[in-house]
Amino acid sequence: MPRRRDSHPAQGPEALLPRLRDKRFNGYLGIRLPHELDDTVEAIVVAHTNGSASLRQKMADAVDGRAAAVLSAYGQRMASMAVRTLSVGPLRRGLVAVSLAEGRLEQPYDNLFVLAALNDAAALVGTTLHAVLADVARVLPPAGHAAIQEFDRRQDRDKSLEAMGLSRTGTGPTFLYG
């Protein structure tokens, strides 16, 4: 029996973003880490990263305020994961997510908190935000790339956790930025 066209939602990479509107993402920043919802956001970040330039542009254009809030929260979650695992991979994914959120958040400065966490995490895992940005620069939307570069050019005191009102809690598998 042939499958009806409308029986399954579109499955292409650009169809992933609407998943971020699910009410399960309410309070996403505060849920345990790791969580299965991280896999949903990671699928979007990976699809964006691995996509063609035109697909990346379509995905960036499709980010709305709700998706941006989830992507930004994911960036902060990945800062914590990077420290927990002492790995740069979560930092890369976090920067891609933050770049996609840039310019789409209700409060434009919300990404600054996340960038402070990513910057601090980079130092804790033995790298710099600048080096991680260089790793992913080719796949970032121009506005997101520019915003991250601008943040990176700040004086250290102006991009610190303290300056952003953030702190570190826990160690090892319980480490969190909050």
PyMOL commands that set and color helices and strands:
alter all, ss='L'
color gray80, all
select helices_A, chain A and resi 5-7+13-15+17-21+23-25+28-30+36-50+53-62+65-85+89-101+110-124+129-139+142-152+156-159+161-164+172-174
alter helices_A, ss='H'
color red, helices_A
select strands_A, chain A and resi 168-169+176-177
alter strands_A, ss='S'
color yellow, strands_A
deselect
rebuild
show_as cartoon
